[in-house]
Amino acid sequence: TMAVRGVLFCGLLATAAAVCTVANRTDCGYDGIDQNQCVTKGCCWSPINPNPSNLPWCYFPASGPPPPPSPSPSPSPSPSPSPSPPPPSPPPPPPPSPPSPGPLPGCNTYQDNQCSGQNIITPSSFEARRWVTPNRTSPYWQPSFQDYALLAGAVNIKYSDTSYTSATVTVRYLHRYNKTATLLVNGSKTPLSFQANNSITKTLNLTLVTDDATIELEPVDFRWNAVTLPSLTGDYRNGQKGAIVEMFGWPHKDVEQECVFLAKAGYAGVKLFPAQEQVLSDQPFQNYLNPWFFMYQPVSYKLDGRMGTRVDLRRLITTCRKLGVRVYADAVLNHMSGGGNDAYPYHRNGNGGSCTYWPGKTSSAGSPYYTQDFVYEPSNNTQLPPSQEFPAAMYGPTDFHCERALNSWTDPLDLNAGWLTGLTDLNTEKDIVQQRIADYLTDLLSIGVSGVRIDAAKHMQPPDLAAIFAKLKANMGGALPDDFVAWLEILLGGESDMLMCDASSGYNFGAGLVAEMQKAGLSQADIDKIKIWNSGYPKEPEKGTCTINKTRSAVQNDDADQQTPGSTSRDMGSAGCVLIKDCQSADQHRQFEVELFQNPPGADDNNNDYPIRMILSSFYWYNNSYGIPDGKSDCSLCTTTCEGCMSVPYAPAFDNSSTGYDSHGYTRVHRDPAIIAAMRKWMSLN
């Protein structure tokens, strides 16, 4: 039998070789196919470089798809590695999977789960599309994928009270076949819900184990282990007033070094850009390798982002807090990655008259993630097209709104449920999604972060935001921490009446959000800690304060969104300018930054209005690219479709000799002596 099969295999291989010179290859195989299975189907097996692990490609010959033969049995997977202790029993073989239905014809892609009318809900039937991650037997499996093909989990920390001396840690999980999981904490078997107290002085490492799967969860840090802030002179009001430097594109290790200067200057804090796991790629996007906006496409809530690891972040926070500098995080809560910007290996787009193919993306921590867009090949695991699945965040298809273009900026339904620039929109009306977000924020506060900027808050309806803050409050022992500050990005545009000034609009982040937070059980003290970032400043600051007290308004001159060429996020007119885009000189920009502290437009009481004021310390665009000079936008890292890649060379962010307004690389505006002098006077430090 083996000899006959070998002759058949060689004959098929010889036949296919004659017709395997194909200009535009179309996938014939499926995730996990081997050479024998490929050639038996009458298809071509040939290497293509680059692709994941430099694997060969199974594709149709020039003659087109042949009639499908009887499927060959799939090999049984090898057992997963077993943690110790305790060793799990050997896994039983999984049920056999039918062969993949094969790709769509031509350059077609799947177009389902599109919203119709007023519907925003993904049908429950789409849960059948969960579990797309390759298993350990697949050539597409990577060690960072762990066993997300079978198991996903998430951690909740709930402090007993605001003394932060004890907490309950609870682990939730899902298993594809509903198997029971065991929790290991630092290697020891532990109940899925357990008590912890301040006798625990180290990070806890959590592992979930079943008889066929193992995954490492995000480590657990406790707030009681965060370094105590020193007592400082000046009008800091326990973190409720101060100047915060936004370090755009600064790696964690550079920020840690810079905290010595920030402390001496008198800055209240430093804001990091998204620290959560995010999209990274070795293939350019529109000729940009890892543009800055990939940082705003989350893959999970792991604190392992482009700017550094969880260990880097913990060290940064410890160093800065010892010096009296609080750390704030940019939290992306509205959405996950863009549609089609994911780890699935088969994408294409027929728009523009040609069929363009691209492989899967990677991420800063290597977790798998999937979306429904630009897909033409069903999953070999489910025999269905992939949907929204981010297993390291424990999100599945029905945790997202169905796909809806965001076509109207005055329609609350579109604003809340539309896919902002194609970003997969989380269904923040769902209790479990709200809880996952609150648990992520709790993790940030537990590791020592003092507050957050909420990105794209305008696209999360006020009742949802109120519910998330209420769940965060419950996690944090019944109240938000005394020094907690949040500021919500609400770009007003031409919708300021609906978004801020008309409290009865039904989609209002001024008095309307206050009412929702009161209904959700937040105290006035906690509501006062939640600011609205006033995008009307400096030209029309009244549009951001028309229904709230100015003590709940956070302001700044230029911001990261604005510096992108063509951005219309804010209209500052002649009242401000963006340093790297439209300022006539450094002196003009300096004037507006000094004004921010001396006499900010719209302030009636400079000592108390706008208590949170930000300074953007950014970088200059280079080579017409939207990349960052942190080294990860250098085209020497490119491996796929590299022609035309616009490289951004590495430049160090930290430079202790800088006095601000550097002319290339990073701007370091916050080091300017005139700005520091104005800030110190506002903070009663002179």
N, C-alpha and C positions, 0 to 999 in steps of 0.2 A: 504493500500500500504506500509506504514512504517513497519507494522508487518511482511509482506511477505519479504520485503527487509532485515529486521533484521534476519529472519530465514536463508535466503540465505547467508547473510554475515557470520553468525556463522557456517553454514555448510562448507562454503569454508575455513574458518579459521581452522576448525577441520581437514579437509582433508589436508590442506597445512602443518599443524603442524606435521603430520606423516612423511613428507618427507623433512623437513626443516633443517635436520642436514647435512650440505654440507661443505666439507672441503675447496673447492675453490669456493667462491661465485661469481656469475656473475650478474651484475645489471639488474634488470627487470624494475625498475621504471624510473623516469625522475625528473628533478629539479622541486620540488614543489608537488610531489605526496603525497597523504595522505594514511592512513592505509586502508580505505574503497576502494580507487581506486586500491591500490596494491593487496589486497586480491581478489577483483573482477576479476583481471587479472589472477588469479590462482597462484599468487606468494607468497613468504614468507615475512613476516614483523617482523623483529627482531632487537633489539638494538645491536649496535656494539660500542665498546668504545676503543679508542677515535675517534671522528670525529667532524666536525663543529657542535657546539652547542649540542654535544652528541646525535645526531638524530638517529632514527632507520634506518635500511637499508632495502630496497625493493629488493629482489633478487630471481632468479629462483630456484624452488625446485629441488631435486635430479633427478626428471624425465625429467628435461629439459624444455625449453620454450614451453608453450601451445599455441594453436591458439589464436590470439588476439581477445578479445571480443569487442563489440561496446564500444566506448569511453564514459566515464562519463563526463558530463559537468564540466568545471573548475569553481571554485567559483570566484565571482567577487572580485577584490582587494578592500581593504578599501582605502579611499582617503588619499593622502599624507598630512602630516602636513602643515599648511598654515602659511607663515611668516606674520609678521605685522610690519608696514603697507606696501602696501595695501593688504587686504586678497584676494586671488584668488577665483574665482568661483569654486564650487564643480566639481571635474573631472568627465567627462562622462566615462562610462565603456569602457575598451579597446575592440577591436574586439576579438572574441574567437580564441584561438590557437588550431590547430589540435594536436592530441597526438604525442609524440615523436616516430620516427620510431624505436627506440630501439637500443641497442648496437650492434656492429659488432660481428660476431661469433668468437669462439675460443679465441685466444689472438691477433687477428688482430687489427691494428690501421689504421687510415686514413693516406693516403700517397699522397694527392694531393698538388697542388701549389709547385711542385718541378720544378726548372729551367730546361729548355731543350736547349741545344746548347748555343748560345750566348745571349739568352733571360735572362733578369734580372727583368722583370716587373711582378708584381702580376696582374692577369687579373681583369678588372673592375667589373666583375660579383661577385668577392669576397666581394664587399661592402655589399652584401645581408647577410653576416655573422656577420655584426656589431650588436651591442646591445645584447650581451650575458649576461651581468650583471643581476643577479636575481632581480626581483622587490620586493616590500615591502611585498607581500603576500607569498613569497617563504620562506621555512624554512632555506634556505641557505643565505637569506639576512642578512646583518649586518648594523648597523647604519653608519659605515664609507663608505658603498657603496652608501649612499645617494640615488639619483634618476638617477644614471648613466645608468640605464636600458632604460632611455628615453632621457636624456639630457647630453650634454657635452659642455664645454666652455673653453676659453683661453683669456688671457689679453695681450694687447700690450701697452707699454709705449713708447712714442716718444717725446723726449725733443725738445723744440723750438730752442735752440742753446746751445753752450758749457758753457754758464753761469749757466745752470741747475737751472733756477728760474721759469720755467713754462714747462708744458708738456700736451700732448693730450693722454688720456687714452681711448682705444677702446677695446670692448669686442666682440669677435666672438663666435658663438655657433652653435650647431647642435641639432635638435630635431628629434627623430625617425619618428614622423608623421608630421614634418615640421610645428609645432605650433610656434606661436609668443611668445617670451620671454620678460619679463620685468626685468630691472636691478635695484637692490636696492644697494645703497652705504650708509653704516652705517645705514641701515634701511629706507632710503628715496629713493623714485622713482627717477631715473636719466636716461638720454639718454644713449644709448649704446656707444656713443662716447662723451666724455666731457672734458672740459678744467680744468686744475689744476695749481696752482701756489704755491710759497713758503709761502703763508699764511697758507697752510695746514701743520701742524707740527706733525700730528699723522698718524699712519698707517690707511689705508682705508680698510674696510671689504666689500667685494662684494658678492652679492647673485643673482643668476639667478632664475627666477620664471616663470613657465607656469601654465596653469590651471590643470596640472596633475603631475608636477615635480618641485623640488627645489634642487639646488646644491649650495654649498659654493665654490667660486673660491679662488685661492691663494690670500692672502692679498697683498695690494699694498704699498710698501715703495718707497719714493722718495729720489733721491740722495742729494737734498738740505738739507735733515735732517740728513745725515751722519755727524758724528763729524769731525770737521776740524783737520787735523794733525798738531801738533806743529812744529815749526822750529827747526831743529836739526843741530848740528855741525857734520862734517864728510862728506865724498864724496858720498852722497846718490843720487845726481843728480835727485832730485824729483822723486825717485822711479825707476829710470832707471839703478841703480847699487846697489848691495847689496847682503848679504847672507840671504837666506831664509831657515828656519828650517821646514822640512817636519815632521809633527806629525802623524806618522802612528799608527792608532788605538787609538788615544787620544780623549776621549769625549770632546765636546765643553766646558763643565764647567771646565775641567782640563786645557784646553788650555787657557781659560780666566784667570785662576789663574797664569799660567806660563808666561803670557805676562809681568808681572812685572819684572821677571828675564830677559826675552828676551830684553826688553827695556834697562835695565841697562848694559847688555852685549854688546849691539850695533847692534844686528841683525836687518836687514831691515824689515823682515816680517816673517810670519808664514803661511805655506800652510796646509790647512785642506784636509783630504781625502773626497771622495764624500759626499756632504751635501744634495743631492737630495734624494727623497723617493726611497727606494731600497728593494730588497727581504730580508725578514726575515722569519724564520720558527721555528715551535716547533718540527720538525722532522729532524733528522740528514740526511746529504747528504754524502754518503760514510763514515758514522760514525763520520762526523764532524758536530757539531751543529753551524750553521751560520758561515761558514768559511769566511776568510777575503775577498775572491773574490766575495761574495754575494754583497759587497758594490759597485761592478762594474756592477751590474745588475739592472739598473734603472726601476722603476715602473711609475714614473711621474717626473715632474720638481718642485713639492712641496719641499720646503726647510725643510723637516722633515725627516731626515735620521737616521741611526743607532746611530750616534754620538750625536744627539740632535735635538730639535725642532727649528722652525723658531725663536721663542722667545729666546731660548738659543743662537742661532747664532747671532741675533741682539745684545744681551747683550755682547757677546764675542767681536764682531766687535767694539762696542762702547768703551769697556774697553781698547782694544788693540790700537785703533786709538788715544784715549786720551793720551796714553803713547808714541805714535810715531811709533807704530808697525803696518805695513800694513798686511792685511789678504788676502790670495789667496785661490782659490777654485780649487779642482780637478773636472773638468767637463767631464762627460761621454756623448758624443754626437753621437757616431757612431751607437749605438745599444741600445736596451732595454734588458729585461731579457732573460735568456736562454730558448730555446724551451722546453716545458714541465715543466719548472720551473715557474709555474703560479698559479692562484687562482682557476682554473677549478677543480671540485671535482673528476673527473674521468680520471685517467692516468694508463697506464700499458705498460710493455715492455716484449716482448717474447724472446729477445736475451739471449743466454746462456743456452737454454734448459728448462727454467722455465718461468712462467708468474708472473711478479712482478707488484703489484699494489701500487699506492701511491695517497694520497689525495692532495688537493690544498695547495699552500703555502700562507702565509700571507705577509705583508710588514710593513715597519717601520711606515707608516701612515695609513695603513688599506685600501688603495684604491684597487679596483678590477683590474685584468689584466689577459690577456688570450693569448695563443699561439696555434699553430696548431699541435704541436708535441705530440706523445704518447697518442693521444686521441682516444677513441673508442665509445663514446656516443655523439650523437648530442645535440645541445642546445635546451632546451624546449621553448626558446623564438623564435628561427628562424627555428627550425626543420632541421638545417644544422650544420655541424661540426664547432667548433669555429675556428677563424683565429687570426691573430695578432690584438689585441685590447687593448689599454691602455687609457681608457676614461678620466682619470684625467690629462693626457697629451694631450687629444683631438687627439689621433692617432687611425686610423683604418686600416683595412687590406691592402689597396692600398698605404699606407704610408711606406710600407716595400718592400724590394726586395723579389722576390720569393726565396724559399729555395735552396741554392747552397752551397755545401761543399767547404771549402777553402783548395783546394788541391795543389795549386801552389803559391809559394811566388815570382815568377818572372812574373806572368800573371797579368797585370793591372786589367783585368775584375774580376778575382778572389779576388785580394786584395781589390778592391772597393766594390764588391757586395757579396762576399762570407760571409757566417755566421761564423764568427770567433769563434771557439770552440763551435759552436751551438747557439751563441747569435743572437737574431732576429735583422737583419740588416736593419736600416732605409734607405729609398730611399732618400738620401741627394741630389739627382738631382732635386727633386721636390721643387718648389718654396715655397709651404706652409710648407714643412718640414724645409727648410732653415729658414723660418721666425719664426717658433716655437722655433727652436734652438737659433736664435738671440734674441728672446723675453726672453728666459730663461737666457741667458747671461746678458741681460739688467736688469733683476730682480736682479741678483747677484751684478751688479755694483750699482744698485739703493739702495740696502740695505747696501752698504759700502765696498764691496769687491773691491780690487784694480787690480786684474788680475786673470788669470786662467792657469792651466795646461790642455791641451787638450789630454785626454786619447785616445789611439788607432787612432791617427790622420793619421797614415800610411794607414788606411783603409777607408779614405774619400778622394776621388780624389781631386787634387789641385783646379780645377775650383769650386768645391762645397765649399771648405774651403774659397776660395776667396769671393764667393757670401755671405757666412754667415758673414764674417767680414765686408763686404760692408753693409749688412743689420744692423749689430750691430752699425756701424758707423752712419748710417742714424737715428737709434733709439736714439743715444747719441748726437744728435744735429749737426751732420755733420762731426764729427771727433772723434777719440778715445780719452778718457781722457788723460791729460798730463802725469799722473803717471801710466797709464795702461801698463801692461806687460802680454804677453801670451807666453807660451813655449809649443811646439807641440811634443808629443811623437812619434818619428820616429825611430823605431828599425831597424837599417841598416842591420844587419846580413850579408849574402853574396850578398845582392842586393844593395850595396852602390852606384855602378855605376848608376844603373837605378834610384834610389831614390834620390841621391844627386849630383853625379859627371857628369852625362850626361844630360845636360839641354834639349836635344832634345829627350829624351826617351819617352816622352808623359805621364810620371807618375813621375814627379820630384818635390821634395819639397825644392830644392835649388833655382837656378835661374829660374826654371820652375814655381814654386809657386810665386816668385816675379813678373814674367811677368803676371800671372793670376790676382794677386792683383792689379797691375797697370791697367790692362784692366777693372777691376771691379770698378776703381775710387778711390783706396786708395792712399793717398799721401805718399811720401817717409818717412815723419816723422812717419806716422802710420805704415808703413811696418817695420820700424826699431824697433817698439815696439813688433813685433811678432817674437819671437825667435824660433830656432830649438833646441830641446833637443838633445845633441850630444851623441848618444849611443856609438860612437867610442872612446870616452874618457874613460880611460886615455891611453889605449894601442895604438889606432890608431885614434887620434883626427882629423887628416887631412881628414878622410873619411866623417866627418860631416861638414867640412868647405870648401870643394873643390870648390864650386860655390857661396858661400856667405861670407860676411865679418865676421870675428871672433867676432865682436861686436853684431852679431845676433845669437851667439851660447851660450846656457846655459849648464852648466856641473855640475857633481857631481861624487862622488866615488860610494858607493853602493846605490841601490834603492830598493823599495819595491818588485818589480817583481823578482829581482835577488835572494832575500833571500829565495824564495820558493825552497825546495829541488828538484833537477832535472831541474831547470830552465836553459834554454840556450839563454835567451834574450840578454845577452851581454857576450863578452869574454874579460876580463880584463887582462888575463895572470898574469904575475908577477908585473904588474903596479898598481894593486889595489886588494882589497879583500872585501868580505862580512862579516861583523862582526859576525853575528850569524850562519854563515855557514862554511866559509873556512879560516878565519883569524887565524893565529897561536896564536895571543895574542891581547889584547887590545892595547898594544904598537905598534904592526904592523899596526893596523887599524888607530890609532892616527897619525902615520907617514903619511899615505896617506891623511888624512883630513887636516893636517897642510900643506902638499904639495899643496893641492887644493888652498890655499890662498897665499903661499909663492912663488911657482914656478910650476904652473900647466903645465903638458906636452902639448906641441903644442902652447903655448902662446908666441907670439913675444913681446907683450907689456902687462905686467901683470897688469898694471894700468887700461887698457882699454879693452883688449880682455876678452871674457867670463864675461861680466858684471853681469850676474845673476848666482850665484853659490849656490847649495843646499847641506844641510846636512840632512841625514836621521836620525831621532830619532824614534826608532822602539820598538819592543818587542821581547822576546825570544819565540820560539816555546815551547809548553808544552804538554806532554803526547802524542807525535806523532800526534798532532792535528794541523790543519790550522786555529784554532779559535783564537780569540782576547781576552786578559784578561780584557775586559771591563764589564764582567758579562753576556753578551748575548751569550756566547759560553759555559756556565756552563750547564751541562747535567741535573741539577735539573729542568731546564725549559722544558725539553723534555716531550712530551705527546704521541708521536706516534713512534712505532718501535725503542724503546730506547735501546734495547740490543746491546751492542758493542759501544755505544756512548762514544767518547773520550772527557772527560770533560776538560775544561780550567777554573780554578777558577778565581774569580775576584781579580784584583790587582789595586790599585790606580795608575793613570798615573802621577799625580802631587805629587812631593816630594821635598819640599823646602830645605831639607838637602842634596840632592844629589850633588855630584861634577862630575857626568858623569861616564859612563861605569859601571853602576850597573850590577850585575851578574845575576839577575833574574827579572821577570816581564818586566818592560820597561827599555830600554837601557840608555836613557837620554844622548846620546853622546854630544849633543849640550851644555851641562853644563861643559864640560872638559876645565880647565883653559888654557891648551896649545893651543887648537883649538881656543878658544876665543881670545887669545893674537895674534895669526896669523891673524885672521879675522879682528881684530881692526886695526892692522897695515896696512892691505890692504885697509881699509876704511878710513885711515888717522885719526883715533880716538886716537892714542897714541901720 
